[in-house]
Amino acid sequence: MAQSNLSQAKNAKNDEFYTQYHDIEKEMNSYLAYNPDVFKDKVILLPCDDPEWSNFTRYFAQNFKKLKIKQLISTSYAIESKNYKEGYQTTLFEEQSTNFDEKKSRTKGKIFTLTKDKTGDDKIDIDDLDWQYMEGDGDFRSEEVKKLRDKSDIIITNPPFSLFREFLSWVLEANKKFIIIGNLNTVANKEIFPLIKDNIIWFGATCFTGGATYFIAPKELYDPQKMSNEKNGYLKDDKFYWRVNGVRWYTNIDHGVRHNSIQLMSEKDNLKFNTTLLNNLQKKYGINHYPKYENYNAIDVPMTSAIPSDYTGEMGVPVSFMDKYCPEQFEIIGIGIGELGKKLNIVPIPKEIDKTLLGHSSVWRLYIMNGDKAIVPYSRIIIKFK
């Protein structure tokens, strides 16, 4: 599905990213290792997932019998809902079907269902999908897709990045199980963080290498002159692979990995053996010990691996700590930013100091003094040992 130029892609908010098959398979295998029947007799809904492009549909269709799925449902948006005003070409999959309608192809979403061996080849796979046009454009917020949500057991997809918070709310209001992809910084959102704090939702089982992964994006988005590094994006087999930073799986299905405690060293050993930690402290603060916040009673720990095993008080850790978070090992107290920082009773940064902190508009942030200079660490989650 191609957009005619980069400006149209920007209008669509660059939401048309497709997850690679091996990333999906790796994540799902983790749930299966913990509970082999996690998908058994379940109706699985994949909104935003046209099987012509979506590897989510391909994965679950290919493994339909193995996972003992009851029914697989995929939906896709109408062309016009995604600003494909020019340059779109229907695929042979759609054109050669008896269901094909050129007008509906542009204005209606599509629904794909898989329940049984339709082709008679004694296997169930993507060739057995039934499909038809929807009444509406396939938007997940429509009543039509809501009804599909309500009849499903598990919702799995990579939702549009710009609509992640709205999509998550849409899933949770129906009290459904889910496995979806979102941005790491979503953790600090005032609606989402309380859900993480209370262990209503958590990170998935696998972490993308370096916190980033390559998504398959519309080829017309590729512009080598805008790529600061060729590793950030490349063309292969007529597809554009775009490296996106700070992505994570979010879920409310247990996978076992999150119950693994982090192996930690004492404060003394961390400061003795962790060269990166020492360099960080020396460079930022000119000290060789964990600094304390000026406006909250906790120490700042700049790296998850540097959490001291023998510290009994509260600690501020990076948001990426959630990759290793074990609810049996740690208690999450809060997060030190914005309205959530205010709820944590963080003392506001004094106005005379706040004016010197360019780029930090909120006074409700944790900060550390280095001489007469105030330093505000990036978002910090406050934790302590249980």
Secondary structure, 3 states (H helix, E strand, C coil): CCCCCHHHHHHCCCCCCECCHHHHHHHHHHHHHHCCCCCCCCEEEECCCCCCCCHHHHHHHHCHHHHCCCEEEEEECCCHHHCCCCCCCCCHHHHCCCCCCHHHHHHCCEEEEECCCCCCCCCCCHHHCEEEECCCCCCCCCHHHHHHHHHCCEEEECCCHHHHHHHHHHHHCCCCEEEEEEEHHHHHCCCCHHHHHCCCCEECCCCCHHHEEEEEECHHHCCHHHCCCHHHEEEECCEEEEEEECEEEEECCCCCHHHCCCCCCCHHHHHHHCHHHHHHHHHHHCCCCCCECCCCCCEECCCHHHCCCCCCCCEEEEHHHHHCCCCCCEEEEEECEHHHHHHCCCCCCCHHHHCCCCCCCCCCECCEEECCEEECCCCEEEEEEC
